[in-house]
């Protein structure tokens, strides 16, 4: 079964960056924590998530909630739903 991806927006990337900075973490810190949790993600790959250059897998978003100790909906803050 192929892993689904969430359509990424610039706002979502900005939200992830803001949460990371509020946790006083670098992109390298987050990439390392994701790797330790079993995700095959490099620093470059993680940086592309924050720049909204890559769609993010739902399992990675869940991993980020654990690292940042935040609610999943924080990533979607201020994102308009398109119909």
N, CA, C and O atoms as CSV, one atom per row, in Angstrom:
chain,resi,resn,atom,element,x,y,z
A,1,UNK,N,N,0.835,-1.173,0.000
A,1,UNK,CA,C,0.000,0.000,0.000
A,1,UNK,C,C,0.885,1.243,0.000
A,1,UNK,O,O,1.779,1.386,0.834
A,2,UNK,N,N,0.621,2.132,-0.942
A,2,UNK,CA,C,1.425,3.341,-1.085
A,2,UNK,C,C,1.043,4.357,-0.013
A,2,UNK,O,O,-0.140,4.558,0.263
A,3,UNK,N,N,2.051,5.002,0.595
A,3,UNK,CA,C,1.821,6.004,1.629
A,3,UNK,C,C,1.255,7.263,0.973
A,3,UNK,O,O,1.802,7.753,-0.014
A,4,UNK,N,N,0.173,7.777,1.518
A,4,UNK,CA,C,-0.419,8.994,1.000
A,4,UNK,C,C,0.373,10.200,1.471
A,4,UNK,O,O,1.076,10.154,2.480
A,5,UNK,N,N,0.239,11.279,0.714
A,5,UNK,CA,C,0.902,12.525,1.069
A,5,UNK,C,C,-0.147,13.609,1.242
A,5,UNK,O,O,-1.215,13.555,0.632
A,6,UNK,N,N,0.155,14.572,2.060
A,6,UNK,CA,C,-0.730,15.702,2.282
A,6,UNK,C,C,-0.257,16.843,1.392
A,6,UNK,O,O,0.929,17.174,1.369
A,7,UNK,N,N,-1.194,17.441,0.658
A,7,UNK,CA,C,-0.846,18.581,-0.196
A,7,UNK,C,C,-0.306,19.694,0.675
A,7,UNK,O,O,-0.969,20.169,1.597
A,8,UNK,N,N,0.870,20.084,0.374
A,8,UNK,CA,C,1.597,21.024,1.206
A,8,UNK,C,C,1.349,22.454,0.770
A,8,UNK,O,O,1.184,22.725,-0.420
A,9,UNK,N,N,1.323,23.360,1.714
A,9,UNK,CA,C,1.205,24.783,1.410
A,9,UNK,C,C,2.358,25.516,2.081
A,9,UNK,O,O,2.970,25.010,3.022
A,10,UNK,N,N,2.642,26.703,1.587
A,10,UNK,CA,C,3.692,27.530,2.182
A,10,UNK,C,C,3.359,27.826,3.642
A,10,UNK,O,O,4.251,27.860,4.490
A,11,UNK,N,N,2.077,28.040,3.933
A,11,UNK,CA,C,1.677,28.337,5.309
A,11,UNK,C,C,2.004,27.171,6.243
A,11,UNK,O,O,2.429,27.388,7.378
A,12,UNK,N,N,1.807,25.937,5.772
A,12,UNK,CA,C,2.101,24.782,6.609
A,12,UNK,C,C,3.606,24.733,6.905
A,12,UNK,O,O,4.010,24.480,8.040
A,13,UNK,N,N,4.414,24.972,5.901
A,13,UNK,CA,C,5.859,25.002,6.110
A,13,UNK,C,C,6.255,26.083,7.107
A,13,UNK,O,O,7.113,25.873,7.965
A,14,UNK,N,N,5.610,27.257,6.978
A,14,UNK,CA,C,5.874,28.352,7.919
A,14,UNK,C,C,5.472,27.953,9.339
A,14,UNK,O,O,6.179,28.258,10.299
A,15,UNK,N,N,4.336,27.273,9.466
A,15,UNK,CA,C,3.873,26.837,10.786
A,15,UNK,C,C,4.861,25.863,11.421
A,15,UNK,O,O,5.164,25.967,12.610
A,16,UNK,N,N,5.358,24.925,10.633
A,16,UNK,CA,C,6.327,23.954,11.152
A,16,UNK,C,C,7.600,24.670,11.592
A,16,UNK,O,O,8.161,24.361,12.643
A,17,UNK,N,N,8.053,25.628,10.785
A,17,UNK,CA,C,9.262,26.385,11.138
A,17,UNK,C,C,9.056,27.160,12.440
A,17,UNK,O,O,9.928,27.158,13.309
A,18,UNK,N,N,7.894,27.827,12.577
A,18,UNK,CA,C,7.611,28.593,13.792
A,18,UNK,C,C,7.587,27.696,15.026
A,18,UNK,O,O,8.112,28.064,16.077
A,19,UNK,N,N,6.983,26.531,14.898
A,19,UNK,CA,C,6.936,25.596,16.025
A,19,UNK,C,C,8.343,25.141,16.384
A,19,UNK,O,O,8.703,25.070,17.559
A,20,UNK,N,N,9.143,24.830,15.351
A,20,UNK,CA,C,10.529,24.394,15.597
A,20,UNK,C,C,11.322,25.473,16.321
A,20,UNK,O,O,12.037,25.187,17.281
A,21,UNK,N,N,11.194,26.717,15.857
A,21,UNK,CA,C,11.936,27.812,16.478
A,21,UNK,C,C,11.470,28.053,17.907
A,21,UNK,O,O,12.280,28.370,18.779
A,22,UNK,N,N,10.173,27.906,18.152
A,22,UNK,CA,C,9.651,28.072,19.515
A,22,UNK,C,C,10.208,27.007,20.457
A,22,UNK,O,O,10.280,27.212,21.669
A,23,UNK,N,N,10.604,25.860,19.883
A,23,UNK,CA,C,11.200,24.777,20.675
A,23,UNK,C,C,12.719,24.933,20.786
A,23,UNK,O,O,13.393,24.095,21.385
A,24,UNK,N,N,13.255,26.017,20.201
A,24,UNK,CA,C,14.700,26.287,20.209
A,24,UNK,C,C,15.482,25.132,19.578
A,24,UNK,O,O,16.520,24.708,20.086
A,25,UNK,N,N,14.948,24.636,18.454
A,25,UNK,CA,C,15.595,23.534,17.738
A,25,UNK,C,C,16.054,24.014,16.369
A,25,UNK,O,O,15.440,24.895,15.768
A,26,UNK,N,N,17.138,23.426,15.884
A,26,UNK,CA,C,17.591,23.682,14.524
A,26,UNK,C,C,16.951,22.654,13.600
A,26,UNK,O,O,16.390,21.659,14.056
A,27,UNK,N,N,17.041,22.905,12.300
A,27,UNK,CA,C,16.554,21.917,11.345
A,27,UNK,C,C,17.324,20.614,11.499
A,27,UNK,O,O,16.756,19.530,11.370
A,28,UNK,N,N,18.610,20.723,11.774
A,28,UNK,CA,C,19.436,19.533,11.984
A,28,UNK,C,C,18.950,18.738,13.190
A,28,UNK,O,O,18.913,17.508,13.151
A,29,UNK,N,N,18.577,19.437,14.262
A,29,UNK,CA,C,18.045,18.761,15.453
A,29,UNK,C,C,16.801,17.937,15.098
A,29,UNK,O,O,16.671,16.779,15.495
A,30,UNK,N,N,15.896,18.558,14.347
A,30,UNK,CA,C,14.643,17.881,13.997
A,30,UNK,C,C,14.910,16.688,13.084
A,30,UNK,O,O,14.355,15.609,13.288
A,31,UNK,N,N,15.760,16.886,12.075
A,31,UNK,CA,C,16.085,15.778,11.173
A,31,UNK,C,C,16.699,14.619,11.954
A,31,UNK,O,O,16.373,13.460,11.696
A,32,UNK,N,N,17.577,14.916,12.899
A,32,UNK,CA,C,18.210,13.884,13.718
A,32,UNK,C,C,17.168,13.148,14.567
A,32,UNK,O,O,17.202,11.922,14.671
A,33,UNK,N,N,16.246,13.899,15.170
A,33,UNK,CA,C,15.193,13.281,15.984
A,33,UNK,C,C,14.291,12.389,15.126
A,33,UNK,O,O,13.891,11.308,15.557
A,34,UNK,N,N,13.979,12.840,13.927
A,34,UNK,CA,C,13.178,12.013,13.025
A,34,UNK,C,C,13.926,10.726,12.666
A,34,UNK,O,O,13.335,9.646,12.631
A,35,UNK,N,N,15.225,10.849,12.400
A,35,UNK,CA,C,16.034,9.668,12.087
A,35,UNK,C,C,16.057,8.700,13.262
A,35,UNK,O,O,15.924,7.490,13.075
A,36,UNK,N,N,16.223,9.225,14.467
A,36,UNK,CA,C,16.237,8.369,15.656
A,36,UNK,C,C,14.896,7.662,15.863
A,36,UNK,O,O,14.835,6.575,16.439
A,37,UNK,N,N,13.820,8.299,15.382
A,37,UNK,CA,C,12.481,7.707,15.493
A,37,UNK,C,C,12.195,6.732,14.349
A,37,UNK,O,O,11.113,6.150,14.282
A,38,UNK,N,N,13.168,6.555,13.450
A,38,UNK,CA,C,13.011,5.571,12.384
A,38,UNK,C,C,12.633,6.116,11.019
A,38,UNK,O,O,12.364,5.343,10.100
A,39,UNK,N,N,12.607,7.423,10.870
A,39,UNK,CA,C,12.277,8.025,9.577
A,39,UNK,C,C,13.555,8.242,8.777
A,39,UNK,O,O,14.560,8.707,9.316
A,40,UNK,N,N,13.515,7.907,7.498
A,40,UNK,CA,C,14.674,8.070,6.621
A,40,UNK,C,C,14.617,9.469,6.003
A,40,UNK,O,O,14.257,9.629,4.837
A,41,UNK,N,N,14.980,10.481,6.805
A,41,UNK,CA,C,14.882,11.871,6.376
A,41,UNK,C,C,16.189,12.580,6.677
A,41,UNK,O,O,16.672,12.568,7.809
A,42,UNK,N,N,16.755,13.199,5.646
A,42,UNK,CA,C,17.995,13.954,5.809
A,42,UNK,C,C,17.667,15.401,6.181
A,42,UNK,O,O,16.509,15.817,6.135
A,43,UNK,N,N,18.687,16.150,6.545
A,43,UNK,CA,C,18.526,17.568,6.838
A,43,UNK,C,C,17.966,18.288,5.615
A,43,UNK,O,O,17.052,19.104,5.737
A,44,UNK,N,N,18.506,17.992,4.453
A,44,UNK,CA,C,18.043,18.640,3.217
A,44,UNK,C,C,16.581,18.360,2.925
A,44,UNK,O,O,15.837,19.236,2.484
A,45,UNK,N,N,16.186,17.127,3.179
A,45,UNK,CA,C,14.800,16.730,2.948
A,45,UNK,C,C,13.888,17.469,3.919
A,45,UNK,O,O,12.847,17.986,3.517
A,46,UNK,N,N,14.268,17.523,5.191
A,46,UNK,CA,C,13.459,18.231,6.183
A,46,UNK,C,C,13.349,19.711,5.831
A,46,UNK,O,O,12.269,20.292,5.937
A,47,UNK,N,N,14.447,20.321,5.416
A,47,UNK,CA,C,14.435,21.742,5.055
A,47,UNK,C,C,13.439,22.000,3.926
A,47,UNK,O,O,12.788,23.045,3.897
A,48,UNK,N,N,13.321,21.057,3.005
A,48,UNK,CA,C,12.353,21.208,1.910
A,48,UNK,C,C,10.917,21.159,2.414
A,48,UNK,O,O,10.033,21.768,1.813
A,49,UNK,N,N,10.675,20.449,3.500
A,49,UNK,CA,C,9.333,20.474,4.108
A,49,UNK,C,C,9.009,21.885,4.584
A,49,UNK,O,O,7.914,22.388,4.334
A,50,UNK,N,N,9.943,22.517,5.259
A,50,UNK,CA,C,9.700,23.861,5.780
A,50,UNK,C,C,9.547,24.884,4.663
A,50,UNK,O,O,8.825,25.868,4.822
A,51,UNK,N,N,10.212,24.666,3.544
A,51,UNK,CA,C,10.093,25.584,2.402
A,51,UNK,C,C,8.916,25.215,1.502
A,51,UNK,O,O,8.688,25.868,0.484
A,52,UNK,N,N,8.178,24.185,1.865
A,52,UNK,CA,C,7.014,23.716,1.102
A,52,UNK,C,C,7.402,23.282,-0.311
A,52,UNK,O,O,6.643,23.471,-1.262
A,53,UNK,N,N,8.582,22.704,-0.432
A,53,UNK,CA,C,9.043,22.196,-1.722
A,53,UNK,C,C,8.701,20.719,-1.902
A,53,UNK,O,O,8.773,20.189,-3.011
A,54,UNK,N,N,8.333,20.067,-0.816
A,54,UNK,CA,C,7.951,18.648,-0.852
A,54,UNK,C,C,6.654,18.449,-0.101
A,54,UNK,O,O,6.398,19.113,0.903
A,55,UNK,N,N,5.833,17.531,-0.591
A,55,UNK,CA,C,4.657,17.117,0.172
A,55,UNK,C,C,5.129,16.233,1.319
A,55,UNK,O,O,6.071,15.454,1.173
A,56,UNK,N,N,4.476,16.361,2.435
A,56,UNK,CA,C,4.894,15.637,3.630
A,56,UNK,C,C,3.964,14.445,3.867
A,56,UNK,O,O,2.748,14.547,3.710
A,57,UNK,N,N,4.553,13.333,4.242
A,57,UNK,CA,C,3.761,12.137,4.531
A,57,UNK,C,C,3.064,12.299,5.885
A,57,UNK,O,O,3.632,12.879,6.810
A,58,UNK,N,N,1.841,11.789,6.001
A,58,UNK,CA,C,1.128,11.895,7.279
A,58,UNK,C,C,1.909,11.297,8.450
A,58,UNK,O,O,1.859,11.832,9.558
A,59,UNK,N,N,2.628,10.200,8.221
A,59,UNK,CA,C,3.380,9.598,9.320
A,59,UNK,C,C,4.499,10.520,9.802
A,59,UNK,O,O,4.837,10.513,10.986
A,60,UNK,N,N,5.075,11.312,8.897
A,60,UNK,CA,C,6.115,12.264,9.297
A,60,UNK,C,C,5.492,13.391,10.122
A,60,UNK,O,O,6.081,13.838,11.106
A,61,UNK,N,N,4.297,13.854,9.722
A,61,UNK,CA,C,3.612,14.867,10.516
A,61,UNK,C,C,3.361,14.362,11.933
A,61,UNK,O,O,3.542,15.098,12.903
A,62,UNK,N,N,2.946,13.116,12.047
A,62,UNK,CA,C,2.716,12.538,13.374
A,62,UNK,C,C,4.022,12.454,14.163
A,62,UNK,O,O,4.045,12.693,15.370
A,63,UNK,N,N,5.108,12.112,13.465
A,63,UNK,CA,C,6.413,12.095,14.126
A,63,UNK,C,C,6.801,13.476,14.632
A,63,UNK,O,O,7.376,13.607,15.713
A,64,UNK,N,N,6.486,14.506,13.851
A,64,UNK,CA,C,6.795,15.866,14.269
A,64,UNK,C,C,5.978,16.278,15.490
A,64,UNK,O,O,6.469,17.019,16.341
A,65,UNK,N,N,4.732,15.801,15.582
A,65,UNK,CA,C,3.930,16.135,16.767
A,65,UNK,C,C,4.578,15.569,18.026
A,65,UNK,O,O,4.510,16.180,19.093
A,66,UNK,N,N,5.199,14.415,17.903
A,66,UNK,CA,C,5.869,13.814,19.056
A,66,UNK,C,C,7.141,14.582,19.415
A,66,UNK,O,O,7.427,14.819,20.588
A,67,UNK,N,N,7.893,14.962,18.396
A,67,UNK,CA,C,9.139,15.703,18.634
A,67,UNK,C,C,8.843,17.076,19.239
A,67,UNK,O,O,9.485,17.493,20.203
A,68,UNK,N,N,7.858,17.775,18.659
A,68,UNK,CA,C,7.525,19.117,19.119
A,68,UNK,C,C,6.556,19.118,20.302
A,68,UNK,O,O,6.330,20.157,20.922
A,69,UNK,N,N,5.989,17.958,20.611
A,69,UNK,CA,C,4.971,17.836,21.669
A,69,UNK,C,C,3.859,18.858,21.438
A,69,UNK,O,O,3.525,19.657,22.313
A,70,UNK,N,N,3.301,18.803,20.232
A,70,UNK,CA,C,2.232,19.726,19.871
A,70,UNK,C,C,1.070,18.958,19.254
A,70,UNK,O,O,1.185,17.775,18.931
A,71,UNK,N,N,-0.040,19.649,19.099
A,71,UNK,CA,C,-1.222,19.087,18.473
A,71,UNK,C,C,-1.050,19.127,16.950
A,71,UNK,O,O,-0.496,20.084,16.410
A,72,UNK,N,N,-1.516,18.110,16.281
A,72,UNK,CA,C,-1.422,18.024,14.819
A,72,UNK,C,C,-2.003,19.265,14.142
A,72,UNK,O,O,-1.482,19.719,13.122
A,73,UNK,N,N,-3.067,19.808,14.701
A,73,UNK,CA,C,-3.733,20.951,14.075
A,73,UNK,C,C,-2.877,22.220,14.079
A,73,UNK,O,O,-3.165,23.156,13.332
A,74,UNK,N,N,-1.840,22.265,14.900
A,74,UNK,CA,C,-0.942,23.424,14.893
A,74,UNK,C,C,-0.274,23.599,13.526
A,74,UNK,O,O,0.031,24.722,13.124
A,75,UNK,N,N,-0.047,22.498,12.817
A,75,UNK,CA,C,0.573,22.573,11.496
A,75,UNK,C,C,-0.368,23.201,10.468
A,75,UNK,O,O,0.084,23.739,9.457
A,76,UNK,N,N,-1.668,23.133,10.725
A,76,UNK,CA,C,-2.669,23.612,9.770
A,76,UNK,C,C,-3.232,24.986,10.141
A,76,UNK,O,O,-4.179,25.455,9.510
A,77,UNK,N,N,-2.667,25.624,11.142
A,77,UNK,CA,C,-3.145,26.918,11.617
A,77,UNK,C,C,-3.091,27.955,10.493
A,77,UNK,O,O,-2.098,28.061,9.774
A,78,UNK,N,N,-4.178,28.715,10.359
A,78,UNK,CA,C,-4.285,29.819,9.376
A,78,UNK,C,C,-4.258,29.352,7.920
A,78,UNK,O,O,-3.976,30.147,7.024
A,79,UNK,N,N,-4.543,28.091,7.680
A,79,UNK,CA,C,-4.615,27.604,6.297
A,79,UNK,C,C,-6.073,27.605,5.872
A,79,UNK,O,O,-6.933,27.015,6.525
A,80,UNK,N,N,-6.329,28.287,4.754
A,80,UNK,CA,C,-7.684,28.349,4.223
A,80,UNK,C,C,-8.002,27.051,3.490
A,80,UNK,O,O,-7.177,26.531,2.739
A,81,UNK,N,N,-9.188,26.543,3.714
A,81,UNK,CA,C,-9.643,25.339,3.036
A,81,UNK,C,C,-10.177,25.734,1.665
A,81,UNK,O,O,-11.061,26.583,1.547
A,82,UNK,N,N,-9.623,25.105,0.633
A,82,UNK,CA,C,-10.087,25.372,-0.730
A,82,UNK,C,C,-11.125,24.342,-1.112
A,82,UNK,O,O,-10.941,23.142,-0.903
A,83,UNK,N,N,-12.208,24.821,-1.669
A,83,UNK,CA,C,-13.300,23.915,-2.070
A,83,UNK,C,C,-13.286,23.670,-3.550
A,83,UNK,O,O,-14.130,22.935,-4.062
